[in-house]
């Protein structure tokens, strides 16, 4: 006979497949993770009732790159939007600031995987102050030293912060080139690229002898989601189209990877074929996102990862219900937006 008190128990959390790699799958039930390792690549599997296909693999792993964005050092209130009366989230008295908790967890997870480079693509602070930039550099620079590449985002540029305002950056690793663009402009929230930046990227695509991964803070304007106007949230339409034209012209450019929206998403642009234009979710709240790029010969995998430290997962779960309960699905995105393979063109 069923116990009537069972009716009072909360519904069990449905499984969330957060990570799929060529050899690994991680499934979360709320903050509880189950990890399968040493899996065969490019294979359909049933893992305790969860159907998933691992990503492909090609030869030896040449390099690993980790990336994060929207880390927001200095932020004290989560979920605030001007003019909207939704519930916001803060830590309890005596608890450390949540950006400290979340970023410490991500840095530890990244460091455990010994990446060849780490790219932090903007919004490293809440208010663009030097003190907040210094704290970001203490945490990420202290862990990764010269392996760290970073660029400012609108949380810095809106407040006229010039640290991290390098127009272009380039680094060559085994099997891949990393290109980082500053898409932010002073006193402006949305994104822009100059003619000089686009010319540099075009020249890099012409001379590169291996695939190029391109990073910036602002995602492309997606005409399927937002009407054409200069006040779009991401890169303005004209600069989006100019960027796509460079990708079409230079097949060495493998994909564009951004942040800013606090969600995991992947779009195709008209006329740009299968080139992925990607958004990676935020570190600072649910689900606590960062991404790993596994570089093989002619193949790159994006592998989404969620923080693993218990205190970070606790905060992540607290913020799951932001924006009147709509946030979790928005921020998580589809599995195919988070974990996928990119073939060299």
Secondary structure, DSSP 8 states (H G I E B T S, - for coil): ---GGGGGS------EEEEE-SS-EEEEETTEEEEE-S--SS-EEEETTEEEE-----SS--EEEEEE----BT---BS--TT-----B---TTS--HHHHHHHHHHHHHHHTT-SEEEEES--BSS--HHHHHHHIIIIIHHHGGGEEEE--HHHHTTT--TT--SEEEEEETTEEEEEE----TT-SSB---HHHHHHHHHHHHH-SSEEEEE-SS----TTTS-S-TT-SSB-HHHHHHHHHHHHH-TTEEEEEE-SSSS-EEE--TTSTT-EEEE---SSSTT-EEEEEEEETTEEEEEEEE--SHHHHHHHHHGGGHHHHTHHHHHH--HHHHSEEEE--
